[in-house]
Amino acid sequence: MYGRRRLRPTRVSSRARQRALERRQLQLAQRGETIVYAVYQAIVLRPAARIYGAIYNLVGSPTSHRIVLRLVMLTALHVACVGMAILAYAGFYHTWVPVATTQKDVYLQYGSAYEPTPPYASVLLDGGRADLPVWQTDPIQPLFHENFEYDVALEMRVLMPHNTQNSMYIFSYSDAMVRLDLVSGETPIYHASRPMLLVAEPRIIRWLARIARVVYRPFQREPIVPTQKIRVPLLRRVTPWIKGRTRSIMATRANLMIDTSDFQVQSAVLRFDAHISGFIYAMYHHPILSFGLFVLLFATIEFVVAGGLWTLLAVYFSYSRSMASSESLTERLASAARLASQRDDPKHALALLADVARMADALAVISENERVREISTHSLRVFFLPSLQAQIEDTIPCSSAQNEADRMQLRKKQVDACIGASRLFFTTASRHEAIPAAVGIMLKQHVQGRSQLAPAEQRHLKIQLMRLEKQLETYLNDFRTQYRAQASLKHPAAQRLPEISDVFYDLLVVPHIDDDQEEQEENHLEESSAQAALQSYEARAPQSLRDYLLMLLVLHAVRTANTMNAAQQELELLQNAPPPDMNRDSAPKDADDTWRLDSRWFSGSKGGPLLGDGGKPLRPFVITGSDSNIDARSSTKANVFRPSHRLPTMSIDEYLAEEQRRGNVIRDGGPAQQAAATPREQQKETSQMDGTLEADQAEEAARQEAIHWDNYTEMFKRGAGNTMNRG
């Protein structure tokens, strides 16, 4: 017997185990890094990106720019009003509030040691700050205000003796008198004589007052002997400057005299206090409160005046002119589009478009930094001005030209104007992001595709644009029919407007319908549809007037691109065309070509090469057969129907058969009609076909008819309605 073979355990080297462990750790580390990065992205990166995007959109939004500009203007207006109020308060204060307290220093004269005299002084009442020369006897600047009342008082600081005889010293001054004379030149005006009284002060009060002066005025020298301040009222409610109609008197000097000389005066001041009342009193004695009230009052008045002027200007320029002009602008634009669709008077239509363009520029209907989502609904119609002009310039006839040369020059101008208007349309639409990006790329390739795309790609692009154009026309026609029907129900006057056959020219201007009101009512719907239209070129059925105008803008872009492409090709042909032969009319003709349908108006019949240097055709040509044995009759017959002529595609019998198939041929009447069974007879015959579905349906129809007739006879009795012919 063979014993079972024992399986030896596989030995894993330590190096492989180490590699596996390292690989496992690396995977765990990578997984951990992935988790950490995911958490970091969810917690930090995404919120930061959203915050940054919100801030960027807020800062870069034209709406924010306008808000900031308005805030700056309002702030500047507020600062200007407050500044003007402060200046007005300062001027009012300087003009009407006098200097309520005026002081003039008094320098007393004591005579000499040999001839002592009572102290006296002569004070010149001048309002200037500098001392006047000796020879100046009259004041240069008046010290007082006209017709103001003043209280006059003398303030002195007297030196008190520092001894025990203080009471006796004060008693010796009890009979001292102060005399004052206010004179004008040499004429006295007022005279006063008042006693000077000293009050005994306790020593402690004098020392405390002295210590207080040392603390509050440490660098000012104080006398060793104590001082006392004395105030002597002299005059009350006097008018130093009396100004009348014929005469004016003003005090120019003040003569002072004190009839005692036994005391010493440290300083003396003649004080004039004005009597003020009313608002001036409040302004002088309560400056902060009066300043606040005055500035608030003046600022309020200025704000009211500025707001009123702003409102008047806004009403005048924005409402009476802008609103009325905006309505006139919309109506004129609709009239121009209607004329362009009829093609009766293209010059008048171009003139209307030019007037509307000037009005739109003057009113600034659309700002340069606005996007299509920020433009109101009725302002979107301004985008159609260049495209309508391009279509009119492309289709306007050259009937005013006298000869071929003039016709060629006129046509060149029209083609140049058409290309310029088309470029202006695309520039304006791209600046305001009015055309979806996908449609813009397709149109750019279509216009520039001759030199960049292959023929197959050009053909595919043309097919896509044609399908898009047909789809847009279908949606727009359905919406405008429904919109006009609803408008006619609300306002019967809308039914009187002539319909526009081509939706390209229908801007859907309906009177008595407010576009802005509809825009507010359908704001959320319009915003979502507008965003969807900008992100994709897939046409969707419009749900509001704004969606209609945005979709119509795409249709204008497609047709304008086709027009621009054809105009560029035509301009190239016109530029390379040979000059017309002026002697063409006088040259003999071999045959009469007036009956031909493909007459060439822009090239001569004889001169000029057929192809240019680059192989491009310079004039139209007809490829004919090389067989020269064809008779004249066959040649003339072959030249009758040229390309672009509408040839018949079916015979009369085929046409009648097709009309019969469509049900447009009436075959009723005659003996056959009399012999034919009536509908009731046909129903009776059908009901006799037992076991068929048609028989059951006929029986059911007969039963329903009988039930209906029974109900009718029960509801309306015979003769119930006949009240005139009874019997």
C-alpha positions in Angstrom: 0.0 0.0 0.0 1.1 3.4 -0.8 0.8 5.8 2.0 -0.8 9.2 1.5 1.5 11.9 0.5 1.7 14.7 3.1 1.3 18.2 1.7 4.0 20.4 3.0 3.0 23.9 3.9 4.2 26.6 1.4 6.8 28.7 2.9 6.3 32.4 2.2 9.5 34.3 2.3 9.8 37.2 4.6 10.5 39.5 1.7 7.2 38.7 0.0 5.4 39.1 3.3 7.1 42.4 3.7 6.0 43.4 0.2 2.4 42.5 0.8 2.4 44.4 4.0 3.9 47.4 2.4 1.3 47.1 -0.5 -1.5 46.9 2.1 -0.2 49.9 4.0 0.1 51.8 0.7 -3.5 51.0 -0.2 -4.7 52.0 3.2 -2.7 55.2 3.0 -4.1 55.9 -0.5 -7.6 55.2 0.7 -7.1 57.4 3.8 -5.8 60.2 1.6 -8.8 59.8 -0.7 -11.2 60.0 2.3 -9.3 63.0 3.7 -9.3 64.7 0.4 -13.0 64.0 -0.1 -13.8 65.4 3.4 -11.6 68.4 2.7 -13.3 68.9 -0.6 -16.8 68.6 0.9 -16.0 70.8 3.9 -13.6 73.4 2.5 -13.2 73.4 -1.3 -16.8 73.3 -2.3 -18.1 75.9 0.2 -15.2 78.1 -0.7 -15.9 77.7 -4.4 -19.5 78.5 -3.9 -18.8 81.5 -1.7 -16.2 82.7 -4.2 -18.6 82.2 -7.1 -21.3 84.1 -5.3 -19.0 87.0 -4.4 -17.6 87.1 -8.0 -21.1 87.1 -9.5 -22.1 89.8 -7.0 -19.1 92.0 -7.7 -19.1 91.4 -11.4 -22.8 91.8 -12.0 -23.9 94.9 -13.8 -26.8 95.2 -11.4 -24.3 95.5 -8.5 -22.4 98.1 -10.4 -25.6 100.1 -10.9 -26.5 99.7 -7.2 -23.0 100.9 -6.1 -23.2 103.8 -8.5 -26.6 104.8 -7.2 -25.4 104.5 -3.6 -22.3 106.6 -4.4 -24.6 109.2 -6.0 -27.0 109.2 -3.0 -24.0 109.4 -0.6 -22.5 112.3 -2.5 -25.9 114.0 -2.5 -26.3 113.4 1.2 -22.8 114.7 2.0 -23.4 117.7 -0.2 -26.7 118.5 1.5 -25.2 118.1 5.0 -22.2 120.2 4.0 -24.4 122.9 2.5 -26.5 122.9 5.7 -23.3 123.3 7.8 -22.2 126.2 5.6 -25.6 127.8 5.9 -25.6 127.5 9.6 -22.1 129.1 9.8 -23.2 131.9 7.6 -26.4 132.4 9.5 -24.6 132.4 12.8 -22.0 134.8 11.6 -24.6 137.2 10.2 -27.3 137.2 12.9 -25.7 136.1 16.1 -23.6 139.0 17.6 -20.6 138.7 19.8 -22.6 138.5 23.0 -19.7 139.3 25.3 -17.2 142.0 24.4 -14.3 143.0 26.7 -11.9 145.9 26.5 -8.9 146.1 28.8 -8.8 149.1 31.1 -5.4 150.6 32.1 -6.0 152.9 35.1 -3.8 156.0 35.5 -2.9 157.1 39.0 -1.2 160.4 38.4 2.2 161.0 40.0 3.7 160.8 43.4 3.7 164.6 43.8 0.2 165.0 42.5 -1.9 161.9 43.2 -5.2 161.8 41.4 -8.1 159.2 41.5 -7.6 156.4 39.0 -9.0 157.1 35.6 -8.8 155.6 32.1 -10.0 156.4 28.6 -10.8 153.3 26.5 -11.2 153.5 22.7 -14.1 151.3 21.7 -12.6 149.7 18.6 -13.4 146.2 17.4 -9.9 145.5 16.1 -7.4 143.3 17.8 -4.4 145.6 17.4 -3.8 148.8 19.4 -4.3 152.0 17.5 -1.8 154.8 17.2 -2.1 157.9 19.4 -3.4 160.1 16.7 -6.3 157.7 16.0 -9.3 159.2 17.9 -12.1 157.2 16.2 -12.5 153.4 16.0 -11.7 151.8 12.7 -14.0 148.7 13.3 -17.3 149.0 15.2 -17.3 147.1 18.5 -21.1 146.9 18.8 -23.9 145.7 16.6 -26.6 147.9 15.3 -29.6 148.5 17.6 -28.5 145.9 20.1 -28.9 146.4 23.9 -25.9 145.8 26.1 -25.2 145.6 29.9 -22.0 147.4 30.9 -20.0 146.4 33.9 -16.5 146.9 35.2 -14.6 143.8 36.5 -11.4 144.4 38.6 -9.1 142.2 40.6 -8.1 144.1 43.7 -5.1 143.3 46.0 -6.2 142.7 49.6 -3.8 143.6 52.5 -2.6 140.6 54.5 -3.1 141.9 58.0 -5.5 142.0 60.8 -7.0 145.3 59.6 -8.8 143.6 56.7 -12.2 144.7 57.9 -11.1 148.3 58.4 -9.6 148.2 54.9 -12.8 147.0 53.4 -14.8 149.6 55.3 -12.6 152.4 54.0 -13.7 151.4 50.4 -17.4 151.5 51.2 -17.8 155.0 49.8 -15.7 154.5 46.7 -17.6 155.4 43.4 -17.0 154.3 39.8 -18.0 156.8 37.1 -18.5 155.9 33.4 -19.2 158.1 30.4 -19.9 156.7 27.0 -19.1 159.4 24.5 -19.3 159.8 20.7 -16.6 162.1 19.8 -17.1 164.9 22.3 -20.8 164.2 22.8 -21.7 162.2 25.9 -24.3 159.5 25.3 -24.6 157.6 28.6 -23.4 158.4 32.1 -23.3 156.2 35.2 -22.0 156.4 38.7 -22.0 153.2 40.9 -20.5 152.3 44.2 -17.7 149.8 44.5 -18.4 147.2 47.2 -15.8 144.8 48.8 -17.0 141.7 50.6 -14.9 140.3 53.5 -13.8 136.8 52.8 -12.6 134.3 55.4 -9.0 133.4 55.3 -9.6 129.8 54.5 -11.6 130.7 51.4 -8.9 133.0 50.1 -6.2 130.4 50.6 -8.4 127.7 48.9 -9.0 130.1 45.9 -5.3 130.7 45.7 -4.4 127.0 45.8 -7.0 126.4 43.1 -5.4 129.1 40.9 -2.0 127.6 41.4 -3.3 124.1 40.4 -5.2 125.3 37.4 -2.7 127.9 36.3 0.6 126.7 37.5 2.8 128.8 35.2 1.0 132.1 35.8 2.6 134.4 38.4 0.4 135.2 41.3 0.9 138.1 43.7 1.9 137.4 47.2 -0.9 139.5 48.6 -4.4 137.9 48.2 -6.7 139.3 45.5 -10.4 139.7 45.2 -12.5 140.0 42.1 -15.0 142.9 42.1 -17.7 143.3 39.5 -19.4 146.8 39.4 -22.6 146.9 37.2 -22.6 150.4 35.5 -25.3 150.4 32.7 -28.2 148.2 31.9 -29.8 147.6 28.5 -28.2 150.6 26.7 -27.8 150.9 23.0 -24.3 152.1 22.1 -25.0 152.1 18.4 -28.3 153.8 17.5 -28.9 153.7 13.8 -31.9 155.5 12.5 -33.1 156.6 9.0 -31.4 160.0 9.0 -28.9 159.9 11.8 -26.6 157.3 13.4 -24.8 157.6 16.8 -22.2 155.2 18.0 -20.2 155.3 21.3 -16.5 155.6 20.4 -14.9 156.0 23.8 -15.5 155.1 27.4 -14.1 157.4 30.2 -13.7 155.7 33.6 -12.8 157.2 36.9 -12.6 155.8 40.5 -12.8 158.5 43.2 -10.3 156.7 45.6 -6.6 156.0 45.3 -5.9 154.0 48.4 -6.1 150.5 46.7 -4.2 148.7 44.0 -5.7 147.0 41.0 -4.1 144.0 39.4 -6.3 144.0 36.3 -9.5 145.7 35.1 -11.8 144.9 32.2 -14.8 146.8 30.8 -17.4 144.2 29.9 -20.2 144.6 27.4 -22.9 141.8 27.5 -25.5 141.9 24.7 -29.1 141.2 25.3 -30.3 138.5 22.9 -33.6 136.6 22.7 -35.5 134.1 20.6 -33.7 131.7 18.3 -30.5 133.8 18.5 -30.4 133.3 22.3 -30.7 129.5 21.8 -28.0 129.5 19.2 -25.6 131.4 21.4 -26.3 129.8 24.8 -27.0 126.2 23.4 -24.7 125.9 20.4 -24.6 122.1 20.1 -28.4 121.7 20.3 -29.0 124.6 18.0 -26.4 123.3 15.6 -28.0 119.9 15.4 -31.5 121.3 15.0 -30.4 123.8 12.4 -28.4 121.3 10.3 -31.3 118.8 10.5 -33.8 121.4 9.4 -31.7 122.7 6.6 -30.7 119.2 5.5 -34.4 118.2 5.5 -35.3 121.2 3.4 -32.5 120.5 1.0 -33.4 116.8 0.8 -37.0 117.8 0.1 -36.0 120.3 -2.6 -33.5 117.9 -4.1 -36.1 115.0 -4.0 -38.7 117.3 -5.6 -36.4 118.4 -8.3 -35.3 114.8 -8.9 -38.9 113.7 -9.1 -39.8 116.4 -11.5 -36.8 115.6 -13.7 -37.6 111.9 -13.5 -41.2 112.6 -14.4 -40.2 114.9 -17.2 -37.4 112.9 -18.8 -38.2 109.3 -17.7 -42.0 109.3 -17.8 -43.3 112.0 -20.1 -40.5 111.6 -22.6 -39.1 108.1 -22.1 -42.5 106.3 -21.6 -44.2 108.2 -24.4 -41.1 107.9 -26.6 -40.8 104.2 -25.7 -44.4 103.6 -26.8 -43.8 105.6 -29.9 -40.6 103.7 -30.4 -42.4 100.4 -30.2 -45.2 101.5 -32.4 -42.8 102.9 -35.0 -40.8 99.7 -35.0 -43.9 97.6 -35.5 -45.0 99.9 -38.4 -41.6 99.6 -40.0 -41.7 95.8 -39.6 -45.2 95.7 -41.2 -44.0 97.8 -44.1 -41.0 95.6 -44.6 -43.3 92.5 -44.7 -45.5 94.2 -47.3 -42.5 95.4 -49.4 -44.5 98.3 -50.7 -42.5 101.2 -49.5 -39.0 100.1 -48.5 -37.6 103.6 -48.3 -40.2 104.7 -45.8 -39.5 101.5 -43.8 -35.8 102.3 -43.7 -36.6 105.9 -42.6 -38.7 104.6 -39.8 -36.0 102.2 -38.7 -33.4 105.0 -38.7 -35.7 107.1 -36.5 -36.3 104.3 -34.1 -32.5 103.6 -33.9 -31.9 107.3 -33.1 -34.6 107.3 -30.5 -33.2 104.1 -28.9 -29.7 105.6 -28.7 -31.0 108.8 -27.3 -33.1 107.1 -24.6 -30.4 104.5 -23.9 -33.0 101.7 -24.0 -30.2 99.1 -23.7 -27.0 99.7 -21.7 -23.7 98.4 -22.9 -23.0 96.2 -19.9 -26.5 94.6 -19.7 -27.2 91.0 -20.5 -30.3 89.7 -22.1 -31.7 88.4 -18.8 -31.4 92.0 -17.4 -33.2 93.6 -20.3 -37.0 94.2 -20.1 -39.4 92.5 -22.5 -40.4 95.5 -24.5 -36.7 96.6 -24.9 -35.9 93.3 -26.5 -37.5 94.5 -29.7 -34.6 97.0 -30.2 -32.4 94.0 -31.2 -34.4 93.5 -34.4 -33.5 96.9 -35.9 -30.3 95.8 -37.7 -31.8 92.5 -38.9 -34.9 94.2 -40.4 -32.6 96.8 -42.1 -30.5 94.0 -43.6 -33.6 92.2 -45.0 -35.0 95.4 -46.5 -31.6 96.4 -48.0 -31.3 92.9 -49.5 -34.8 93.0 -51.1 -35.1 96.6 -52.2 -35.3 96.9 -56.0 -32.9 99.1 -58.1 -35.7 100.7 -60.1 -34.4 104.3 -59.7 -31.2 103.6 -61.8 -31.1 104.9 -65.3 -28.5 102.5 -66.8 -26.6 99.4 -65.9 -23.6 101.2 -64.4 -25.9 103.1 -62.0 -27.7 100.0 -61.2 -24.5 98.2 -60.3 -23.2 101.0 -58.1 -26.6 101.3 -56.4 -26.7 97.5 -55.8 -23.2 97.6 -54.4 -24.3 100.2 -51.9 -27.3 98.2 -50.9 -25.2 95.0 -50.5 -22.7 96.9 -48.4 -25.5 98.3 -46.2 -27.0 94.8 -45.9 -23.6 93.3 -44.8 -23.0 96.2 -42.3 -26.4 95.9 -40.8 -26.0 92.1 -40.4 -22.6 92.6 -38.7 -24.1 95.1 -36.4 -26.9 92.7 -35.5 -24.5 89.9 -34.6 -22.2 92.3 -32.7 -25.0 93.6 -30.6 -26.5 90.2 -30.0 -23.1 88.7 -29.0 -22.3 91.6 -26.7 -25.5 91.1 -24.7 -25.5 87.3 -25.0 -28.9 87.3 -26.8 -28.1 84.3 -29.1 -27.4 80.9 -27.6 -23.8 79.8 -27.9 -24.5 76.7 -30.0 -26.5 78.7 -32.5 -23.8 81.3 -32.6 -21.1 78.7 -33.4 -23.3 77.2 -36.2 -23.9 80.6 -37.7 -20.3 81.6 -37.6 -19.3 78.4 -39.4 -22.1 79.0 -41.9 -20.9 82.6 -42.7 -17.2 81.7 -42.8 -17.7 78.1 -43.9 -16.7 78.5 -47.5 -13.0 78.7 -46.7 -13.0 76.5 -43.6 -15.5 73.7 -44.1 -15.7 70.9 -46.6 -18.6 70.8 -49.0 -20.2 67.9 -47.2 -19.9 69.7 -43.9 -21.4 72.9 -45.4 -24.3 70.9 -46.8 -24.9 69.2 -43.4 -24.8 72.6 -41.7 -27.2 74.1 -44.1 -29.6 71.3 -43.5 -29.4 71.7 -39.8 -30.1 75.5 -40.1 -33.0 74.9 -42.4 -34.6 72.4 -40.0 -34.0 74.8 -37.1 -35.6 77.6 -39.1 -38.7 75.5 -40.0 -39.1 74.4 -36.4 -38.8 78.0 -35.1 -41.3 79.2 -37.6 -43.8 76.5 -36.5 -43.5 77.3 -32.8 -43.7 81.1 -33.4 -46.7 80.8 -35.6 -48.6 78.7 -33.1 -47.8 81.1 -30.2 -48.6 84.3 -32.0 -51.9 82.9 -33.1 -52.8 82.0 -29.6 -51.5 85.2 -28.2 -53.5 87.4 -30.6 -56.6 85.4 -29.8 -56.2 85.9 -26.1 -55.5 89.6 -26.7 -58.6 90.0 -28.8 -60.7 88.6 -26.0 -59.3 91.0 -23.5 -59.2 94.0 -25.9 -61.4 93.9 -29.0 -59.3 96.8 -30.5 -56.5 94.3 -31.1 -58.6 92.6 -33.8 -58.4 95.6 -36.1 -54.6 95.2 -36.5 -53.6 93.7 -39.9 -52.0 90.3 -39.7 -48.4 89.8 -40.9 -48.0 86.7 -43.1 -44.4 86.1 -42.3 -43.6 85.5 -38.6 -40.1 87.0 -39.2 -41.6 90.5 -39.3 -44.2 90.0 -36.5 -42.8 91.6 -33.3 -46.2 90.9 -31.6 -46.9 94.5 -30.7 -50.5 94.5 -29.4 -52.1 97.7 -28.1 -53.4 98.0 -24.6 -51.2 95.1 -23.5 -48.5 96.0 -21.0 -45.4 93.9 -21.6 -43.8 94.7 -18.3 -46.9 93.5 -16.4 -46.9 90.2 -18.2 -43.2 90.0 -17.5 -43.8 90.4 -13.7 -46.6 87.8 -13.8 -44.5 85.2 -15.5 -41.1 86.0 -14.1 -40.2 82.6 -13.0 -41.4 80.9 -16.2 -39.5 83.4 -18.4 -36.3 83.1 -16.4 -36.2 79.3 -16.7 -37.1 79.3 -20.4 -34.5 82.0 -21.1 -31.8 80.1 -19.3 -32.7 77.0 -21.2 -32.8 78.8 -24.5 -29.3 80.3 -23.9 -27.8 77.0 -23.0 -29.1 75.0 -25.9 -30.2 75.6 -29.5 -33.1 73.1 -29.3 -36.2 75.0 -30.1 -39.0 74.7 -27.5 -42.6 76.0 -27.6 -42.6 79.6 -26.1 -44.7 80.0 -23.0 -44.6 83.8 -22.7 -44.0 86.9 -24.8 -40.4 87.1 -23.7 -39.8 83.5 -24.8 -41.4 84.4 -28.1 -39.1 87.4 -28.6 -36.0 85.4 -27.7 -37.0 82.6 -30.1 -37.7 85.2 -32.8 -34.3 86.6 -32.2 -32.8 83.2 -33.0 -34.9 83.1 -36.2 -33.6 86.5 -37.1 -30.1 85.3 -36.5 -30.5 82.3 -38.8 -32.1 84.3 -41.6 -29.6 87.2 -41.2 -26.7 84.8 -41.5 -28.2 83.4 -44.7 -28.7 86.9 -46.0 -25.2 87.9 -45.1 -23.7 84.9 -46.7 -25.6 85.5 -50.0 -24.7 89.2 -49.8 -21.0 88.5 -49.5 -21.1 86.2 -52.5 -23.1 88.8 -54.5 -20.7 91.6 -53.5 -17.8 89.4 -54.7 -19.5 89.0 -58.0 -20.2 92.7 -58.3 -16.7 93.6 -57.5 -15.3 91.2 -60.1 -17.9 92.1 -62.8 -16.6 93.8 -65.9 -17.7 97.4 -66.5 -20.9 97.6 -68.6 -20.7 98.5 -72.2 -22.1 102.0 -72.8 -22.6 101.4 -76.5 -24.7 98.3 -75.9 -28.0 100.0 -76.7 -26.7 101.4 -80.0 -25.1 98.1 -81.2 -27.2 96.0 -83.6 -28.9 93.0 -82.2 -29.1 89.6 -84.0 -32.4 88.7 -82.3 -35.0 90.2 -80.0 -34.4 89.0 -76.4 -37.1 91.1 -74.7 -39.3 88.0 -74.3 -36.6 86.1 -72.5 -37.2 85.4 -68.8 -33.5 85.3 -67.7 -32.4 88.7 -68.9 -28.9 89.8 -67.7 -29.0 93.3 -66.3 -25.5 93.5 -64.9 -23.3 92.3 -67.7 -22.9 93.0 -71.4 -23.9 90.6 -74.0 -20.6 90.7 -75.9 -17.6 92.0 -74.0 -15.8 90.7 -71.0 -14.2 87.4 -70.2 -16.2 84.5 -68.9 -13.9 83.3 -66.2 -11.4 85.2 -64.1 -7.7 84.4 -63.3 -8.7 82.2 -60.3 -11.3 80.3 -62.3 -14.3 82.2 -60.8 -17.2 83.0 -63.2 -17.4 86.7 -64.0 -20.8 86.7 -65.7 -23.7 84.3 -66.1 -23.4 81.8 -69.0 -25.6 79.0 -70.5 -24.1 75.7 -71.5 -25.4 74.7 -74.9 -25.1 71.6 -77.0 -22.2 71.0 -79.4 -24.5 69.8 -82.3 -24.7 72.5 -84.9 -27.2 70.7 -87.2 -30.2 71.5 -85.0 -32.7 73.6 -86.9 -33.8 77.1 -85.8 -37.2 75.9 -84.6 -35.8 73.4 -82.2 -33.2 75.9 -80.9 -35.8 78.5 -80.3 -38.1 76.0 -78.6 -35.2 74.9 -76.3 -34.5 78.5 -75.3 -38.0 79.3 -74.2 -38.0 77.7 -70.8 -34.8 78.5 -69.1 -33.7 77.5 -65.6 -35.8 79.0 -62.7 -38.9 79.0 -64.9 -41.9 77.3 -63.4 -42.8 74.4 -65.7 -46.0 72.3 -65.4 -45.5 69.1 -63.4 -48.8 67.3 -64.1 -51.5 67.1 -66.7 -55.1 68.3 -66.4 -56.4 64.7 -65.8 -53.8 64.2 -63.0 -54.8 67.5 -61.4 -58.5 66.6 -61.4 -57.7 63.1 -60.0 -55.7 64.7 -57.2 -58.5 67.1 -56.4 -61.0 64.3 -56.3 -58.8 62.4 -53.9 -58.6 65.4 -51.6 -62.4 65.7 -51.7 -62.6 69.0 -53.5 -64.8 67.8 -56.4 -68.6 68.1 -55.9 -70.5 65.2 -57.4 -74.0 65.7 -55.9 -77.2 66.6 -57.8 -79.0 65.2 -60.8 -80.9 61.9 -61.2 -78.2 60.0 -59.4 -78.8 62.1 -56.3 -82.6 61.5 -56.5 -82.2 57.8 -56.8 -79.7 57.6 -53.9 -81.0 56.6 -50.4 -81.5 59.1 -47.7 -79.5 58.8 -44.4 -82.5 57.5 -42.6 -83.1 54.8 -45.3 -79.4 53.9 -45.2 -79.7 53.5 -41.4 -82.8 51.3 -41.7 -81.1 49.1 -44.3 -78.0 48.8 -42.1 -80.0 47.8 -39.0 -81.5 44.9 -40.9 -78.1 43.3 -41.3 -78.3 41.1 -38.2 -75.2 39.9 -36.5 -72.9 42.8 -37.7 -71.4 45.6 -35.8 -72.8 48.2 -38.2 -76.4 46.9 -37.5 -75.9 47.2 -33.8 -74.6 50.7 -34.2 -77.5 51.7 -36.4 -80.0 50.2 -33.9 -78.4 52.1 -31.1 -78.5 55.3 -33.1 -82.2 54.8 -33.8 -82.9 54.1 -30.2 -81.0 57.2 -29.0 -82.9 59.3 -31.6 -86.3 57.9 -30.3 -85.3 58.6 -26.7 -84.3 62.1 -27.6 -87.6 62.7 -29.5 -89.7 61.3 -26.6 -87.9 63.6 -24.2 -88.4 66.5 -26.5 -92.2 65.9 -26.8 -92.6 65.5 -23.1 -90.8 68.7 -22.4 -92.5 70.8 -25.1 -96.2 69.9 -25.3 -97.9 70.3 -28.6 -99.3 73.8 -28.9 -97.7 75.1 -25.8 -95.8 77.8 -27.6 -98.5 78.7 -30.0 -100.3 81.6 -28.3 -101.3 83.6 -31.4 -103.1 81.1 -33.6 -105.1 79.0 -31.1 -107.9 76.8 -32.4 
